[in-house]
């Protein structure tokens, strides 16, 4: 599973690279947005459908990292908080590096709100998928766990019979 996660992670990062870091031929480029939540407010002012369309892309772009990073790590026994922290931190660093590199590519500008939306995608994907899949894999791989034992119903013996020790 670790090898598959690593291959899928590399494939996803190459798609992210191709989508975000190839030069665009445009006649003008807007300024880089370094003000927190400015782009998100502007998109929300356009209405809910337009905002979902424009803001959903950055959320979905990095969301697979929320699943692929723990999969590439391959730890079934990792703590939930530790896994979440490692995944979000790594996803945030990847989003930050992509934003920094966009400043060097013609036709691309960095946007701090896109980084926040990328991190949100990583968080949501991790929380939605990883705990459930890990618990199922743990149950499947634990040989000591069998079906839950059932105890048949036994009536209570009369007190005289239980204390006397006789088996009559």
N, C-alpha and C positions, 0 to 999 in steps of 0.2 A: 504494500500500500504506500509505503514511503517513496519508492521509486516512481510510482504512478503520480503521486502528488507533486513530486519534484518536476517531472516532465510536463504535467499540466500547468504548474506554476510558471515554468519557463515559456510555455506556449502563450499563456495569458499575458505575461509581461511583454512578450514580443508584440502582441496585438495592441497593448496599451502604448508601447513605443511607437508603433506604426500610426495609431490614431492621434496621438498627442504631440509627437515630436518631428513629424515630417513638415518641411517648409510649405507655406501656402503663399501663392502669388495673389496678393491683395493690394489695391491702390493705397490704402491707408490702414493704420493699426491703432486701435484705441489705447489709452494709457493703461498701464498695469494697475490693478486694483489691490491696494494694500490696506484699505479700510474694511474692518471686520463687518460683515453682514450687509454691506452696501449693495452688492449684486443680488443677494437674496431678497432684500426689500424691494428693489426695482422690479424683479421678476414677479413677486407677490402682488405688486401694484397692478400688473397686467391682467390679473384674474386667476382663478384657481386652475383652469385647464392649461393656460399658457405657462403658468408657473410650474405645474407638474411636468409639462413637456420639456421645459428648459432646465429645470433643476433635477429632473429624474436621470438625465444622462450622466452627470458626474457621480450621482449616487450609485448607479448601476455599473459604471466603469470599473471601479475598484472593489465592488462587492464580492466578486469571486475570491479575492485575497482572504476574506474572512473565513473561508472554508479551506482554500488551498494551502495557506501557510501552516495551519495545524496538521493538515494531511501530510504535507512534506516533512513536518517534524516527526510524525508517526508515534506520538506518545499517547497510549490509551490511559495510562494511570496519572496523567498530569492533573493538577488541581484546576478547578474551573476558573478561579480568579487568576492564577498564574498563566494559564493558557490565554485567557481573555486579554490580560495585560500585555503579554508578548505579541499577540496577534495585532492588537490595536496599535501598539508602538511601532511595530515593523510596517504595518500598513500606512501609518502616518508618515514615517520616514520615506517610504517609497513615494507617497503623494507629494511630499515636500520636495524631494529630489526632482520629480517630474516637473513640478512648478518652477523650480530654479532653472532647469534645463530649457523650459519653454521660453525663458527670457533671452536665450542665446539663439533661438531659431527664428528665421525671418517669417513674419506673419503671425507669430504666436506671442501672447502676453501672459504673464503669470497673474493668477487671481487667488487671493487668500480664501475667498468663499468657496471656490472649487475644491481647494484642499480640505476645507471643513466638510463639504458634501461627500468627498471621497472617503474621508474617515467615517462619516455616518454610514456609508454603504458597507464598509468593513465591519463596523459594529453590529449593524442589523443582520448581516449575513451570518456572522459568527454566532450571535445569540439565537438565531432562528434554527441553525442547522447543527452546529458542533456538539452542544450538550446532548441532544437527542441521539445523534449517531454514535457518540462515544459510549453512552450508556448501553445502547443495543450491542455494540461490539464487545463491550466488557462482559455482558451477559452471555454472549455467544462463545467467547474465548475462555471463560472460567469453567474448567472441567469439574470442579467441586460442586458447582451448582447444578442441581437436577430439578425435577419438578418439585413444587412445593408439597411437602408431606401433608397428608390428611390424617386426622385422628378420628376413628369411628366413635360414635356416641356410645358411651357406657353409662348405664344407670347407676345410681348411688346405692351401694349395698346397705342393708339395715345395720344400725350401729352395733347391735348385739353380735351379729355375724362377723363384723370387721374386727372387733376387739377380742373376741373369744379365741381366735386363732384356730378354731376347728373348721374342718372342711366338710361338714355334713350337709 
